[in-house]
Amino acid sequence: MTRFRWLAILAALIIAVPSLAPSPADARAGGGGGSGSRGSKSGQAPAPTQTAPTSKPVERSTTPQQQSPSANPANTAAAGAKPGFMQRNPFLSGLMGGMLGAGLIGMLFGGGFGAGLAGMAGMLGFLLQIALIGGIVYFAVRWWKSRNGAPAAAFAGAGAGGGNPLASRPALPEATPMARTGALPMMGGATAAPQLAILEADYNAFEGLLKDVQAAYSAGDLAKLRSLVTPEMLGYFTQELSANASRGVENKVEAVNLEQGDLSEAWSEGPVDYATVAMRFSMIDVMRSVADGRVVEGNAQVRTEATEVWTFLRSRGGNWILSAIQQT
């Protein structure tokens, strides 16, 4: 009996210990999900990079996200549905409709349904003979073309010798701490837009904004954030800070360090430039009680890592500011 009692105590401790340990905060600026705007690309996934091969879509945005008809599952299903027999054979559909109409007309004029169809019997036999001859000619022509025509290509657009069609896609840049690469070619499916060259000074600005935004958010400094982010992002950050204040906690993000980053895409829309950058960074991320400074989430002694996709914008000749954050 004592043995079972100790086993029960041990099981209770195993369950309780994880709940007693501080959990990762993950409450940094933008850590709650994807938000912001990427101009006309707000509804598109950023081009993949070594740092962030995939990313989640923007969940909150003031930019209307337009979807093509092919993106609607209902439209896709309708487009992919095979036509029915009558749609594939309009001749037979018309013939059957004519026969049915003739029978109904016969009924209306007192001759009965069969009487209306009787007059169609001779014509039906004639039409069947024409259909039989036409079918023989059709299959004869197809047989002749298959013997003398060139075989169709197995894969449209594939290289000679059956090469891998993916081999022609541009290689992703090697990721280093903020890899200094120019704008990538547009990947498949992306909307064409004027490409933008990203220089060394731009990369330095992106890395600086990563640290400055986190520092201002950690300090709850809305005046500083106003100079670093778009009004839309400032609104989201204000909501998050207000929610923390109502709970009596504050998020503290310290010692932010960029570990790896590379450019996803850069483009221009009129007088506004955009650049989307994937970044993996480490930091001390904790949630503290406002009343006594006690850590209620996270661990002040352990660095955590996060990988996010940040989009920056600038007016032509102006400074870069943060426009969107997406999670991976």
N, C-alpha and C positions, 0 to 999 in steps of 0.2 A: 504493500500500500504506500509506504514511504517513497519507494522508487517511482511510482506513478505521479506522486505529488511533486517530486523534483523535476520530472519531465514536463509537467504542466507549467511550473514556474519558469523553466528554461524557455519553453515556447512563448510564454508571455513576454519575456525579456527580448527575445528575437524580434517580436512584433513591435515592441515599444521603442527599442533603441533607435531605429531609423527615424521615428517621428520626433525624438528628442534632439537629434542632430540638426544643425542649421541647413536648410535646403538652399540650392543655388537660387540667387535672386532673379537673374535674367530679366531685370526691370530697368535696364539701361534705356537711354533715349531710343525709341523705336523698337525696343525689344519685344513689345507685345504683339507685333504683326506687321503686315505690309501696309504702308500708307503713303499718300502723296501723289504727285502727278509727274508723268514723263512726256508731257506734250501729246503729240499725236500717237505716241507709242504706249500710252498708259494701259491699253488693253492687250499689249503684246508682251511676250516673255523676252527678257534680255538675251542677247546672244551668249551662248555658253563660253566659259573660260576655264582655265586650269583650276583657279581658286573656287569657282562656283559653277560646276557643270550644269546645275539646274537651280531654279529659284521659284518661289511661290508668287502667284500674281498679287497685284496691288488690291488690297481688300477695301480700303477707304480712300476715296479720291473725289475731288470736285470736278474732275475732267470727265465728261460723258465718254463711256467706253462703247464704241461702235463695234458690232460684230457683223462679219460677213454672213450671207445666207448659209454658207457651208458650215459655219460654226454653230448654227442652231441644230440640235439633235433631231428635231422634228423634220426640218427641211432635209437634213442629211438622209434620214430614213426614207423620206418620200422620194428623194432623188435616187436612192439605191434600190428601191423596190422594183421588181420586175413587172412589166406590163402584163395584163391579163390576156387570156386567149383571144378575146374579141378585139383588144387593142392591137395585138400582133397580126390579126387577120381581118382587116376592115372589109375585104370583099365578102367574106362569109357573113360578117355582121350585117352588112347591107342586104345580102340575099335573104337571111333569116328574117330581118325586119320587114322586107318586102312581102315575104310569104305570110307573116303574121298580119300585116296590114291588109293584105288581100282577103284573108279569112275573116277579119273583123268587118271589112266592107261588105262581104257577102252576107254576114249575119244582119247587118244594119238594113240591107235591102231585101231581107226575107228569103234569101237563097240558102241560108245556113252556112255554117263555118266550112263544111266540106265542099260545098258548091263553089265557094270563093277560091278554094285551093285547087279545085279541079282544073280551072283554066290555066293554072301555073304549071301543071304537070309537063306539058310539052316543052315549055320554055326551060324548065328545070333540067330536063334531059339534054337539051341543047347546050346549056351552060356547063353541065358536068363534062360533056365531051370537050368543050373548049378548055376547061380547067385541066383535064387530063393531058391534053396535047401541050398546053403551056408548061405543066410540070415536067414533062419529058424534056422539052427544050431547055428549061432552066437548069436541070441537073446535068444535061449534056454540056452546056456552056461552062458550068463550074468544074466539071471533070476535065475539060480541055484546058482551062486556065491553070488548074493545079498541076498539070503535066508540063506546061510550057512556061508558066510564070516563075519569077524569082521568089524564093521562100521569104516570108515576112521575118523581120528582126524579132528575136526573142525578147529583148529588153530595149525599149525605146531609149535612146540617148546613151546606151552603154558603149564603151570603147571596143575597138576591134579585139577579137580574141576572148570576149566575155570578161573583160576586166571589171574590177569592183567599182561601181558608179560612185561610191563614197570617196574614192581616192582623189577625185578632182576637187573636193571641198578644201577650203583654206585651213591650214594647220593652226591650232590654237597656240598662242604665245606661251613660252615657258614662264611659269610663275615664279617670281622672286619677290622680296619685299618691294611692292609697288613696281612691277616690271615696266620699264620705260619703253613702251611700244606705241607705234602710231595707231590710228584708227583702223579697226579690223574691216575686211570686206564684209558686205552684208551676207548673213547666213540665209539659207533657204527659208522662204516664208515671210521674211521681214519686208516691211514697206520701204521702198527706195526713198532715200533722203540725202541731201547734200552731205558729203563726208567732211569731217572736221579734223584737222591735225592737232594732236595733243602734244604739248612741249614739256620740257623738264619743269618749268615753272608751274605748269598746270598740275602735274603730279604732286609737287610740293604743296600746292594749295589744297589738293584733295586730302593728303595726309594731315595737314594742319587743321582742316575742318573736322576731320574725324575726332581729333583730340579736343578741339575747342568746343564743339557741340556737346560732347560728353561732359566736359568740365562745367559748361554753363548750365546744362540740365541738372547735373549733380548739385550745383549751388542754387538751383531754382531761380537763376538770374534771367528773367524774361527780357529785360532790356538788352542784354548781351545776345540772347538767342535771336532777337529781332534783326540783328545785323548779320546773322549767320545762316538763317533759313528763310524760306518763303513764308508769306502770311498763312498759307494753308498748313504747313508743317508747324508753325508757331501755335496755331489753334489746337492741333493734336497734342502737342507737348503741354500746352496749358491745361487741357482736359486731364492728362495723365498726372500732372503735378497736383491739380486740385483733388483728384481722387486719392492720391497719397496723403495729402493734408487732412482730408476727412477721416482717414484711418489712423492719423496720428503717427505716420511714418514718413521717412524721406529716403530717397535712393541716393547712395553715394558710390560714384564710379571714380576710381583713382588709378594712377599709373597705367594709362592706356598706351599700348605699344602695338604698332602695325607689324604683324608677322609675315604677311604675304598679301599681295594684291596685284591685279592686272585689269586692263581696260576691256570692257565688254563691247561698247560701241560709243561713237561720238558723232553728232550730226547737228545741223542747223535748221531752224524753222523761222524764216524771216529774220528779224533782228536778234533772235534769241538762240544761243548755243546750248546744247545739252551734252553731257558726258555721263555714261553709266559705268561704274567701277565696282568690281568685286573685291572685297577686303576681308581678310581673316586677321583678327586682332585679339590680344589678350589684355586682361585688366583685373583689378580687384573690384568686384561688383557685389555690394551688400545693401540690405535694407535695414535702416536703423530706426529705433524709436525716438521720436522727437522729445519725449519727456526726459529720458535718461541716457540716450545715445546707445542703448543696448542693441546688439545685432539680433534682428528677428528673422532675417532671411539671408542666406549666403554665408561665406566664411571669409573673414578679414585676413586670414593667413594663407589663403589659397588663391592663386590666379586662375581665372576661368577664360575660356576662349569662345569666340563667336565668329561666324562667317555670315556676312550680310552683303547685299548689293545696294549701293548708294548711287543715286542720280543727282547730279549737280546741274545748275543752269546759271547763265550769266547773260546780261544784255551786252550787245557788241561793244567791246572795249571796257566792260565793267569787271567786277570781281565775281568769283564763283560763290554760290550759296547752295545750301542743301534743298533739294526739291522732292525727293522720295527715298524711302527705305524699304527694301524687300528682304524677307527672310529666305533661307535656303533649306 
